[in-house]
Amino acid sequence: MTNDPSPHHTVPSSQDAGRLHDEQTEAADGAAVDGNIHVGYWDNAADDRSLDEATDRLTDRVAARLAAAPGRRLLDVGCGTGRPALRIARATGARVAGISVSNEDIDLARTRAHAAALADRVYFRYADACALPFDAASFDGAWAIESMMHILDRTAALTEIARTLRPGSPLVITDVLLRSPVTGDDAETVRRTCRAFGSPGFPQPAELRTALDHAGLEVVEFNDIGEHVQRTYQAFADAFADVAPSADDPHYEFFNSTRTLPQFGALPQVGYVFLVARRL
């Protein structure tokens, strides 16, 4: 069961999230860590990696679970502006197809692929995770970094992803996790963050496990790594600190919400899932 971001607001769809990215990609991509608009991973409080290094570290942890290798074909569900796909392809020799519901993301990702001389092995296209334009059993692995939070029908999306995977292939998911329901002021903080990021609600553990099971995906690893990524929220607030849109700016809610990200990330109910599933 997902947490409805607000009973008084329309629940955003994947297309709504795509339009949000279309509007914000240029500003967010420039202010964040060179295209890595996802959390970073630090070992502990003494780990002195920069945000840039830590976000790449999360990507590398995803790649390690994919067993990527030359010639293997991988799917990036919610590819953003392409940096994770390009990093994994460059490091492993794999071929990668990335999808997004943001045309701006796709355009920037394609530009990055050409600049990196990887356009022959990495390509990006507009597509919805609930209706993937790929043949059955055509990928050797897939990943979704902070994509599930934008999808209303996660069972449908996971079923589609599973359809495109060859039997035995892995799916790696990393995402903000709502460990337990929130109430009062904490619930408003979560609702505000959901609205700002175009999320219908952050996934909860039982919901994810049920959706994976219905999709024919066996859970191999399910870890809450919230403590390892929490530093990201303050780092992103700092990265966007100089962006100050006016109240009538269409980006106002998003950029204003970055100032409260540390408050959101400090909530005990907010975690971060790193899971590996296998297509049966």
PALO-684003 format. One record per residue: z, y, x of N, C-alpha, C in turn; residue number from 0; chain. Coordinates in steps of 0.1 Angstrom, whole numbers. Layout:
% PALO-684003
<<Z, Y, X>, <Z, Y, X>, <Z, Y, X>, NUM, A>,
...
This chain:
% PALO-684003
<<0, -12, 8>, <0, 0, 0>, <0, 12, 9>, 0, A>,
<<-9, 21, 7>, <-10, 34, 15>, <-1, 44, 9>, 1, A>,
<<3, 54, 17>, <11, 65, 12>, <1, 76, 8>, 2, A>,
<<1, 79, -5>, <-8, 90, -10>, <-3, 103, -4>, 3, A>,
<<-12, 110, 3>, <-8, 123, 9>, <-2, 133, 0>, 4, A>,
<<-6, 133, -13>, <0, 142, -22>, <-5, 138, -36>, 5, A>,
<<4, 137, -46>, <0, 133, -59>, <-7, 145, -66>, 6, A>,
<<-7, 156, -60>, <-13, 168, -66>, <-26, 172, -59>, 7, A>,
<<-31, 164, -50>, <-44, 167, -44>, <-53, 155, -45>, 8, A>,
<<-66, 158, -45>, <-76, 147, -45>, <-76, 140, -32>, 9, A>,
<<-75, 126, -33>, <-75, 118, -21>, <-88, 119, -13>, 10, A>,
<<-88, 123, 0>, <-101, 124, 7>, <-108, 111, 9>, 11, A>,
<<-121, 111, 9>, <-129, 100, 12>, <-134, 100, 27>, 12, A>,
<<-140, 89, 31>, <-146, 89, 45>, <-156, 100, 47>, 13, A>,
<<-163, 103, 36>, <-173, 114, 37>, <-166, 128, 38>, 14, A>,
<<-155, 129, 32>, <-147, 142, 34>, <-143, 143, 48>, 15, A>,
<<-138, 132, 54>, <-134, 132, 68>, <-146, 135, 77>, 16, A>,
<<-158, 130, 73>, <-170, 134, 81>, <-173, 148, 80>, 17, A>,
<<-172, 154, 68>, <-175, 169, 67>, <-165, 177, 75>, 18, A>,
<<-152, 172, 75>, <-142, 179, 83>, <-146, 179, 98>, 19, A>,
<<-150, 167, 103>, <-154, 166, 117>, <-167, 175, 119>, 20, A>,
<<-176, 175, 110>, <-188, 184, 112>, <-184, 198, 114>, 21, A>,
<<-174, 203, 107>, <-169, 217, 108>, <-161, 219, 120>, 22, A>,
<<-154, 209, 125>, <-144, 211, 136>, <-148, 206, 149>, 23, A>,
<<-158, 198, 150>, <-161, 191, 162>, <-162, 200, 175>, 24, A>,
<<-170, 210, 173>, <-172, 219, 185>, <-159, 225, 190>, 25, A>,
<<-151, 230, 181>, <-139, 237, 185>, <-129, 226, 190>, 26, A>,
<<-127, 215, 183>, <-117, 205, 187>, <-121, 198, 200>, 27, A>,
<<-134, 195, 201>, <-139, 188, 213>, <-136, 197, 225>, 28, A>,
<<-139, 210, 224>, <-137, 218, 236>, <-122, 220, 239>, 29, A>,
<<-114, 221, 229>, <-99, 223, 232>, <-92, 211, 236>, 30, A>,
<<-97, 199, 232>, <-90, 187, 236>, <-95, 182, 249>, 31, A>,
<<-93, 169, 252>, <-95, 164, 266>, <-109, 159, 267>, 32, A>,
<<-119, 168, 268>, <-133, 164, 271>, <-138, 153, 262>, 33, A>,
<<-135, 155, 249>, <-140, 145, 240>, <-131, 134, 236>, 34, A>,
<<-120, 132, 242>, <-110, 122, 238>, <-101, 127, 228>, 35, A>,
<<-105, 127, 215>, <-96, 133, 205>, <-88, 121, 199>, 36, A>,
<<-80, 115, 208>, <-71, 104, 203>, <-59, 104, 212>, 37, A>,
<<-49, 96, 209>, <-36, 97, 216>, <-38, 92, 230>, 38, A>,
<<-29, 95, 239>, <-28, 90, 252>, <-17, 79, 253>, 39, A>,
<<-17, 72, 264>, <-7, 61, 266>, <0, 63, 279>, 40, A>,
<<13, 65, 278>, <22, 66, 290>, <31, 54, 291>, 41, A>,
<<34, 49, 303>, <43, 38, 304>, <57, 41, 301>, 42, A>,
<<62, 53, 305>, <76, 56, 303>, <77, 71, 305>, 43, A>,
<<89, 76, 305>, <92, 91, 306>, <88, 95, 320>, 44, A>,
<<89, 86, 330>, <86, 90, 344>, <71, 90, 347>, 45, A>,
<<63, 85, 338>, <48, 84, 340>, <43, 99, 340>, 46, A>,
<<37, 103, 351>, <32, 117, 352>, <17, 119, 350>, 47, A>,
<<11, 109, 343>, <-3, 111, 340>, <-6, 123, 331>, 48, A>,
<<-17, 129, 333>, <-21, 140, 325>, <-26, 135, 311>, 49, A>,
<<-27, 144, 301>, <-32, 139, 288>, <-46, 133, 289>, 50, A>,
<<-54, 139, 298>, <-68, 134, 300>, <-67, 119, 305>, 51, A>,
<<-59, 117, 315>, <-57, 104, 321>, <-51, 94, 311>, 52, A>,
<<-42, 99, 303>, <-35, 90, 294>, <-44, 86, 282>, 53, A>,
<<-53, 95, 278>, <-62, 91, 267>, <-72, 80, 272>, 54, A>,
<<-77, 82, 284>, <-85, 72, 291>, <-78, 59, 292>, 55, A>,
<<-65, 60, 295>, <-57, 47, 296>, <-57, 40, 283>, 56, A>,
<<-56, 46, 272>, <-56, 39, 259>, <-69, 32, 257>, 57, A>,
<<-80, 40, 261>, <-94, 34, 260>, <-95, 21, 268>, 58, A>,
<<-89, 22, 280>, <-90, 10, 290>, <-82, -2, 284>, 59, A>,
<<-71, 1, 277>, <-63, -10, 271>, <-71, -16, 260>, 60, A>,
<<-78, -8, 253>, <-87, -14, 242>, <-98, -23, 249>, 61, A>,
<<-104, -18, 259>, <-115, -25, 266>, <-110, -38, 271>, 62, A>,
<<-98, -39, 276>, <-92, -51, 282>, <-91, -62, 272>, 63, A>,
<<-88, -58, 259>, <-87, -68, 249>, <-100, -73, 243>, 64, A>,
<<-111, -66, 246>, <-124, -69, 241>, <-131, -79, 250>, 65, A>,
<<-126, -82, 262>, <-133, -91, 272>, <-147, -87, 273>, 66, A>,
<<-150, -74, 274>, <-163, -68, 275>, <-170, -73, 288>, 67, A>,
<<-183, -75, 288>, <-190, -79, 300>, <-205, -76, 298>, 68, A>,
<<-212, -76, 309>, <-227, -72, 308>, <-234, -81, 298>, 69, A>,
<<-242, -74, 290>, <-249, -82, 280>, <-242, -83, 266>, 70, A>,
<<-229, -82, 266>, <-222, -84, 254>, <-224, -71, 245>, 71, A>,
<<-225, -73, 232>, <-228, -62, 223>, <-215, -59, 215>, 72, A>,
<<-211, -46, 216>, <-199, -42, 210>, <-201, -31, 199>, 73, A>,
<<-192, -30, 190>, <-193, -20, 179>, <-181, -10, 180>, 74, A>,
<<-184, 3, 180>, <-173, 13, 180>, <-173, 19, 166>, 75, A>,
<<-163, 16, 158>, <-162, 21, 144>, <-154, 34, 144>, 76, A>,
<<-162, 45, 142>, <-156, 58, 142>, <-156, 63, 157>, 77, A>,
<<-168, 65, 162>, <-170, 67, 176>, <-166, 81, 181>, 78, A>,
<<-164, 90, 171>, <-161, 104, 176>, <-173, 110, 183>, 79, A>,
<<-170, 117, 194>, <-180, 123, 202>, <-185, 114, 214>, 80, A>,
<<-181, 101, 214>, <-187, 92, 223>, <-180, 88, 236>, 81, A>,
<<-170, 95, 239>, <-164, 92, 253>, <-159, 78, 254>, 82, A>,
<<-151, 73, 245>, <-146, 59, 247>, <-158, 49, 248>, 83, A>,
<<-168, 50, 240>, <-179, 41, 240>, <-186, 41, 254>, 84, A>,
<<-188, 54, 259>, <-195, 55, 272>, <-186, 50, 283>, 85, A>,
<<-173, 52, 282>, <-164, 48, 293>, <-164, 32, 293>, 86, A>,
<<-163, 26, 282>, <-163, 11, 281>, <-176, 6, 286>, 87, A>,
<<-187, 11, 282>, <-201, 6, 286>, <-203, 8, 301>, 88, A>,
<<-199, 19, 306>, <-200, 22, 321>, <-192, 12, 329>, 89, A>,
<<-180, 9, 324>, <-170, 1, 332>, <-174, -14, 331>, 90, A>,
<<-180, -18, 320>, <-181, -32, 318>, <-196, -37, 318>, 91, A>,
<<-205, -28, 316>, <-219, -33, 315>, <-223, -37, 301>, 92, A>,
<<-214, -36, 291>, <-217, -40, 278>, <-226, -30, 271>, 93, A>,
<<-232, -34, 260>, <-240, -26, 252>, <-232, -22, 240>, 94, A>,
<<-232, -9, 236>, <-223, -4, 225>, <-231, 3, 215>, 95, A>,
<<-228, 0, 202>, <-233, 8, 191>, <-221, 15, 185>, 96, A>,
<<-222, 28, 184>, <-212, 36, 178>, <-216, 42, 165>, 97, A>,
<<-207, 42, 155>, <-210, 48, 142>, <-199, 59, 138>, 98, A>,
<<-204, 68, 130>, <-195, 79, 125>, <-201, 84, 112>, 99, A>,
<<-192, 90, 104>, <-197, 97, 92>, <-198, 112, 95>, 100, A>,
<<-198, 116, 107>, <-200, 130, 111>, <-213, 132, 119>, 101, A>,
<<-222, 139, 113>, <-235, 142, 121>, <-233, 149, 133>, 102, A>,
<<-223, 159, 133>, <-220, 167, 145>, <-215, 158, 156>, 103, A>,
<<-206, 148, 153>, <-201, 139, 162>, <-212, 131, 169>, 104, A>,
<<-221, 126, 160>, <-232, 118, 165>, <-241, 125, 174>, 105, A>,
<<-244, 138, 171>, <-253, 146, 179>, <-247, 148, 193>, 106, A>,
<<-234, 151, 193>, <-227, 153, 206>, <-226, 140, 214>, 107, A>,
<<-224, 129, 207>, <-223, 116, 214>, <-236, 112, 220>, 108, A>,
<<-247, 115, 213>, <-260, 112, 218>, <-263, 120, 231>, 109, A>,
<<-259, 133, 230>, <-261, 142, 242>, <-253, 137, 254>, 110, A>,
<<-241, 132, 251>, <-233, 127, 262>, <-239, 114, 268>, 111, A>,
<<-245, 105, 259>, <-251, 93, 264>, <-263, 96, 273>, 112, A>,
<<-271, 105, 269>, <-283, 109, 278>, <-278, 115, 291>, 113, A>,
<<-268, 124, 290>, <-263, 130, 302>, <-257, 120, 312>, 114, A>,
<<-251, 109, 307>, <-245, 99, 315>, <-255, 88, 319>, 115, A>,
<<-268, 90, 315>, <-279, 80, 318>, <-275, 66, 312>, 116, A>,
<<-269, 66, 301>, <-265, 54, 294>, <-271, 52, 280>, 117, A>,
<<-281, 60, 277>, <-287, 60, 264>, <-295, 46, 262>, 118, A>,
<<-298, 39, 273>, <-305, 26, 271>, <-295, 15, 267>, 119, A>,
<<-282, 18, 268>, <-272, 7, 265>, <-262, 12, 254>, 120, A>,
<<-261, 25, 252>, <-252, 30, 242>, <-259, 39, 232>, 121, A>,
<<-258, 36, 219>, <-265, 44, 210>, <-255, 47, 198>, 122, A>,
<<-258, 58, 191>, <-249, 62, 180>, <-257, 65, 168>, 123, A>,
<<-252, 62, 156>, <-259, 65, 144>, <-249, 68, 133>, 124, A>,
<<-254, 75, 123>, <-246, 78, 111>, <-244, 66, 103>, 125, A>,
<<-232, 62, 99>, <-230, 50, 91>, <-216, 50, 86>, 126, A>,
<<-214, 45, 74>, <-200, 43, 68>, <-195, 29, 71>, 127, A>,
<<-183, 28, 75>, <-177, 15, 79>, <-177, 5, 67>, 128, A>,
<<-178, 10, 55>, <-177, 1, 43>, <-191, -4, 40>, 129, A>,
<<-202, 1, 47>, <-215, -4, 44>, <-223, -3, 58>, 130, A>,
<<-220, -12, 67>, <-225, -12, 80>, <-240, -16, 80>, 131, A>,
<<-249, -9, 87>, <-263, -12, 87>, <-267, -22, 98>, 132, A>,
<<-259, -33, 100>, <-261, -42, 110>, <-261, -56, 104>, 133, A>,
<<-268, -65, 111>, <-269, -79, 106>, <-256, -86, 108>, 134, A>,
<<-254, -97, 100>, <-242, -105, 102>, <-242, -111, 116>, 135, A>,
<<-230, -113, 121>, <-227, -120, 134>, <-236, -114, 145>, 136, A>,
<<-237, -101, 145>, <-245, -94, 156>, <-237, -88, 167>, 137, A>,
<<-224, -88, 166>, <-216, -82, 177>, <-206, -92, 183>, 138, A>,
<<-203, -90, 196>, <-194, -99, 203>, <-180, -93, 203>, 139, A>,
<<-178, -81, 197>, <-165, -75, 196>, <-166, -61, 190>, 140, A>,
<<-155, -56, 185>, <-155, -43, 179>, <-142, -36, 181>, 141, A>,
<<-142, -23, 180>, <-129, -15, 181>, <-130, -4, 171>, 142, A>,
<<-118, 1, 167>, <-116, 13, 159>, <-104, 21, 163>, 143, A>,
<<-107, 31, 170>, <-96, 40, 175>, <-94, 51, 165>, 144, A>,
<<-82, 51, 158>, <-79, 61, 149>, <-90, 64, 138>, 145, A>,
<<-95, 53, 133>, <-105, 53, 123>, <-100, 49, 109>, 146, A>,
<<-91, 39, 109>, <-85, 34, 97>, <-78, 44, 89>, 147, A>,
<<-72, 54, 96>, <-65, 65, 88>, <-74, 73, 79>, 148, A>,
<<-88, 73, 82>, <-97, 80, 74>, <-104, 72, 63>, 149, A>,
<<-101, 60, 62>, <-108, 51, 53>, <-99, 47, 41>, 150, A>,
<<-104, 50, 29>, <-96, 47, 17>, <-95, 32, 14>, 151, A>,
<<-106, 25, 14>, <-106, 11, 11>, <-107, 3, 24>, 152, A>,
<<-95, 1, 31>, <-95, -5, 44>, <-99, -20, 43>, 153, A>,
<<-96, -27, 32>, <-100, -40, 31>, <-116, -41, 31>, 154, A>,
<<-122, -32, 24>, <-137, -33, 24>, <-143, -30, 37>, 155, A>,
<<-137, -20, 45>, <-142, -17, 58>, <-140, -29, 68>, 156, A>,
<<-128, -35, 67>, <-125, -46, 76>, <-134, -58, 73>, 157, A>,
<<-136, -60, 60>, <-145, -71, 56>, <-159, -69, 62>, 158, A>,
<<-164, -56, 61>, <-177, -53, 67>, <-177, -55, 82>, 159, A>,
<<-167, -50, 88>, <-166, -52, 103>, <-166, -67, 106>, 160, A>,
<<-158, -75, 99>, <-158, -89, 102>, <-171, -96, 100>, 161, A>,
<<-179, -91, 90>, <-192, -97, 87>, <-201, -95, 99>, 162, A>,
<<-200, -84, 106>, <-209, -82, 117>, <-205, -88, 130>, 163, A>,
<<-193, -94, 130>, <-188, -101, 143>, <-191, -116, 143>, 164, A>,
<<-194, -120, 155>, <-196, -135, 156>, <-183, -142, 156>, 165, A>,
<<-182, -154, 150>, <-170, -161, 150>, <-162, -162, 163>, 166, A>,
<<-149, -159, 162>, <-141, -159, 174>, <-141, -145, 181>, 167, A>,
<<-149, -136, 177>, <-149, -123, 184>, <-137, -114, 180>, 168, A>,
<<-133, -106, 190>, <-121, -97, 187>, <-124, -84, 180>, 169, A>,
<<-115, -79, 173>, <-115, -65, 168>, <-102, -59, 172>, 170, A>,
<<-103, -47, 179>, <-91, -40, 183>, <-90, -28, 175>, 171, A>,
<<-78, -26, 169>, <-75, -14, 161>, <-63, -6, 167>, 172, A>,
<<-64, 7, 169>, <-53, 15, 173>, <-53, 26, 163>, 173, A>,
<<-41, 30, 158>, <-40, 40, 148>, <-26, 45, 145>, 174, A>,
<<-25, 57, 140>, <-12, 61, 135>, <-7, 52, 125>, 175, A>,
<<6, 49, 125>, <12, 39, 116>, <24, 45, 109>, 176, A>,
<<25, 43, 96>, <37, 47, 89>, <46, 35, 88>, 177, A>,
<<56, 35, 96>, <65, 23, 97>, <72, 20, 83>, 178, A>,
<<76, 30, 76>, <83, 29, 63>, <80, 42, 55>, 179, A>,
<<82, 41, 42>, <80, 53, 34>, <88, 65, 38>, 180, A>,
<<83, 77, 35>, <91, 89, 38>, <94, 96, 25>, 181, A>,
<<104, 104, 25>, <108, 112, 13>, <112, 126, 17>, 182, A>,
<<113, 135, 7>, <118, 148, 10>, <109, 156, 19>, 183, A>,
<<115, 164, 27>, <108, 173, 37>, <99, 165, 46>, 184, A>,
<<104, 153, 50>, <96, 144, 59>, <82, 140, 52>, 185, A>,
<<83, 137, 39>, <71, 134, 31>, <61, 145, 31>, 186, A>,
<<66, 157, 30>, <57, 169, 30>, <51, 171, 44>, 187, A>,
<<58, 168, 54>, <52, 169, 68>, <41, 159, 69>, 188, A>,
<<43, 147, 64>, <33, 136, 65>, <21, 140, 56>, 189, A>,
<<23, 145, 44>, <12, 149, 35>, <4, 160, 41>, 190, A>,
<<11, 170, 47>, <4, 181, 54>, <-5, 176, 65>, 191, A>,
<<0, 167, 73>, <-8, 161, 84>, <-20, 153, 79>, 192, A>,
<<-17, 145, 68>, <-29, 138, 62>, <-40, 147, 58>, 193, A>,
<<-36, 158, 51>, <-46, 167, 46>, <-54, 174, 57>, 194, A>,
<<-46, 178, 67>, <-53, 184, 79>, <-63, 175, 86>, 195, A>,
<<-60, 162, 86>, <-69, 153, 93>, <-78, 145, 84>, 196, A>,
<<-78, 149, 71>, <-88, 142, 62>, <-84, 128, 60>, 197, A>,
<<-71, 125, 59>, <-67, 111, 58>, <-62, 109, 44>, 198, A>,
<<-66, 98, 37>, <-60, 94, 24>, <-46, 89, 25>, 199, A>,
<<-41, 87, 37>, <-28, 82, 39>, <-27, 73, 51>, 200, A>,
<<-17, 74, 59>, <-16, 65, 71>, <-13, 51, 68>, 201, A>,
<<-19, 41, 74>, <-16, 27, 71>, <-2, 23, 74>, 202, A>,
<<3, 13, 66>, <15, 7, 68>, <13, -7, 73>, 203, A>,
<<23, -13, 80>, <21, -26, 86>, <17, -37, 76>, 204, A>,
<<24, -38, 64>, <20, -48, 55>, <6, -47, 49>, 205, A>,
<<2, -34, 47>, <-11, -31, 42>, <-22, -36, 52>, 206, A>,
<<-20, -33, 64>, <-30, -37, 75>, <-31, -52, 76>, 207, A>,
<<-19, -59, 76>, <-19, -73, 77>, <-26, -80, 65>, 208, A>,
<<-24, -75, 53>, <-30, -80, 41>, <-45, -78, 41>, 209, A>,
<<-49, -66, 45>, <-63, -63, 46>, <-71, -71, 56>, 210, A>,
<<-64, -73, 68>, <-70, -82, 78>, <-72, -96, 73>, 211, A>,
<<-62, -101, 66>, <-62, -115, 61>, <-73, -116, 51>, 212, A>,
<<-74, -107, 42>, <-85, -107, 31>, <-99, -106, 38>, 213, A>,
<<-100, -100, 49>, <-113, -98, 56>, <-117, -110, 64>, 214, A>,
<<-108, -120, 65>, <-111, -132, 73>, <-108, -129, 88>, 215, A>,
<<-99, -121, 91>, <-95, -117, 105>, <-81, -122, 108>, 216, A>,
<<-79, -130, 118>, <-66, -135, 122>, <-59, -126, 132>, 217, A>,
<<-47, -122, 129>, <-40, -113, 138>, <-35, -121, 150>, 218, A>,
<<-39, -115, 162>, <-36, -121, 175>, <-24, -114, 181>, 219, A>,
<<-24, -100, 180>, <-15, -92, 186>, <-12, -80, 176>, 220, A>,
<<0, -77, 174>, <3, -65, 165>, <16, -58, 170>, 221, A>,
<<13, -47, 177>, <24, -40, 184>, <25, -26, 180>, 222, A>,
<<37, -21, 178>, <39, -7, 175>, <42, 0, 189>, 223, A>,
<<33, 8, 194>, <35, 14, 207>, <38, 29, 206>, 224, A>,
<<44, 33, 194>, <47, 47, 192>, <54, 54, 203>, 225, A>,
<<63, 48, 209>, <71, 55, 220>, <62, 58, 232>, 226, A>,
<<51, 50, 234>, <42, 52, 245>, <32, 63, 243>, 227, A>,
<<30, 67, 230>, <20, 77, 227>, <26, 90, 222>, 228, A>,
<<39, 91, 220>, <45, 102, 213>, <43, 115, 220>, 229, A>,
<<42, 115, 234>, <40, 127, 241>, <27, 134, 237>, 230, A>,
<<17, 127, 232>, <4, 133, 228>, <6, 144, 218>, 231, A>,
<<15, 143, 209>, <17, 153, 198>, <20, 167, 204>, 232, A>,
<<29, 167, 214>, <32, 180, 220>, <20, 185, 228>, 233, A>,
<<14, 175, 235>, <2, 179, 244>, <-9, 185, 236>, 234, A>,
<<-12, 179, 224>, <-23, 184, 215>, <-19, 198, 209>, 235, A>,
<<-6, 199, 206>, <-1, 213, 201>, <-4, 223, 212>, 236, A>,
<<-1, 220, 224>, <-3, 229, 235>, <-18, 232, 237>, 237, A>,
<<-26, 221, 236>, <-41, 223, 238>, <-47, 232, 228>, 238, A>,
<<-42, 232, 216>, <-47, 241, 205>, <-39, 254, 203>, 239, A>,
<<-30, 256, 212>, <-21, 268, 210>, <-28, 281, 209>, 240, A>,
<<-39, 282, 216>, <-46, 295, 217>, <-56, 297, 206>, 241, A>,
<<-58, 287, 197>, <-67, 287, 186>, <-59, 293, 174>, 242, A>,
<<-63, 305, 170>, <-56, 311, 159>, <-65, 316, 148>, 243, A>,
<<-70, 307, 140>, <-79, 312, 129>, <-72, 320, 118>, 244, A>,
<<-79, 328, 111>, <-73, 336, 100>, <-71, 327, 88>, 245, A>,
<<-63, 331, 79>, <-59, 323, 68>, <-71, 319, 59>, 246, A>,
<<-82, 327, 59>, <-94, 324, 51>, <-104, 316, 59>, 247, A>,
<<-101, 312, 71>, <-110, 304, 79>, <-110, 290, 74>, 248, A>,
<<-121, 283, 72>, <-121, 270, 67>, <-114, 260, 76>, 249, A>,
<<-112, 263, 89>, <-105, 255, 98>, <-90, 257, 98>, 250, A>,
<<-85, 267, 90>, <-72, 271, 91>, <-61, 260, 90>, 251, A>,
<<-62, 251, 80>, <-52, 241, 78>, <-52, 231, 90>, 252, A>,
<<-64, 228, 95>, <-64, 219, 106>, <-57, 224, 118>, 253, A>,
<<-61, 236, 122>, <-55, 242, 135>, <-41, 246, 133>, 254, A>,
<<-37, 251, 121>, <-24, 254, 118>, <-15, 242, 119>, 255, A>,
<<-20, 230, 115>, <-12, 218, 115>, <-9, 213, 129>, 256, A>,
<<-18, 217, 138>, <-15, 212, 152>, <-2, 218, 157>, 257, A>,
<<3, 229, 152>, <15, 235, 156>, <27, 226, 152>, 258, A>,
<<25, 218, 141>, <36, 210, 136>, <35, 195, 140>, 259, A>,
<<25, 192, 149>, <23, 179, 153>, <35, 173, 160>, 260, A>,
<<42, 180, 169>, <54, 175, 175>, <65, 171, 164>, 261, A>,
<<66, 179, 154>, <76, 176, 143>, <71, 163, 136>, 262, A>,
<<58, 162, 134>, <53, 149, 127>, <56, 137, 136>, 263, A>,
<<52, 138, 149>, <53, 127, 158>, <68, 123, 161>, 264, A>,
<<77, 132, 159>, <91, 129, 161>, <98, 121, 149>, 265, A>,
<<91, 121, 138>, <97, 114, 126>, <99, 99, 130>, 266, A>,
<<110, 93, 127>, <113, 79, 130>, <103, 70, 122>, 267, A>,
<<98, 74, 111>, <89, 66, 103>, <75, 65, 109>, 268, A>,
<<72, 74, 119>, <58, 75, 124>, <57, 67, 137>, 269, A>,
<<49, 57, 137>, <46, 49, 149>, <31, 49, 152>, 270, A>,
<<27, 39, 160>, <13, 38, 164>, <10, 23, 166>, 271, A>,
<<1, 18, 159>, <-2, 4, 160>, <-13, 1, 170>, 272, A>,
<<-11, -9, 178>, <-22, -15, 187>, <-23, -29, 183>, 273, A>,
<<-34, -33, 176>, <-35, -47, 172>, <-48, -53, 176>, 274, A>,
<<-48, -66, 178>, <-60, -73, 181>, <-61, -84, 170>, 275, A>,
<<-72, -85, 164>, <-75, -96, 154>, <-88, -104, 159>, 276, A>,
<<-89, -115, 153>, <-100, -124, 157>, <-108, -128, 145>, 277, A>,
<<-121, -127, 145>, <-129, -132, 134>, <-128, -147, 133>, 278, A>,
<<-125, -152, 122>, <-123, -167, 120>, <-137, -174, 119>, 279, A>,
